[in-house]
């Protein structure tokens, strides 16, 4: 697919609880960071020249930490139907402020994906000896707030040797009972072993698809920069073809994605994606 004429839809939950759509041809500046870590994903969005009525509807004070207001970014290219744009971010609004700068009104959104779930859940439950590890993980995931799907891999096969008490923040307990395999992405909770990947199509990244620079090794991972690639998902498989460093070519697990750029019909600006890859052995697919 040719990568030109970018477009977007930003779906925002309002103060009243309904939803509005902010879309092209308005100008959007954005930064999104997603990963398979136990901390929250982040999204920052700036939209210019919304009308006053819309600005008032979406205002949210940063100190209002108890209210969950959803936000989703869908983005892609003109060859795609507007209704099928890939979801780039799915989370909640931490703050939304508007202010005048020169002749423009600027609205800034600071957002989390998983942040609300990581700090607001609570569990208090006693379990008998012999409780399967997967059952403990399911109970803890069910105690998380504002989570859609729960995906648990096949490696959690232990059982408790004695009775246990689950008490406190379920996200913190999930780090322990998943051996560090717990994370939240797009408001879905995951518990996956390093070798497990989300089943689906394997995305190809090469010079024809937008590979921009020579891949860079960073300790146990590989960093790859491309033209904006909105279809990427955490823990999916990716096939890399590098003509400059052919020994990096191969199949990897996506463990981090960072999008940054401008989508606008009126001003120019680049839009790129940085992908963090992990090279494992014998990847095992898990149905999402």
Order of alpha helices (4+ residues) and beta strands (2+ residues): beta-beta-beta-beta-alpha-beta-beta-beta-alpha-beta-alpha-beta-beta-alpha-beta-beta-beta-beta-beta-beta-beta-beta-beta-beta
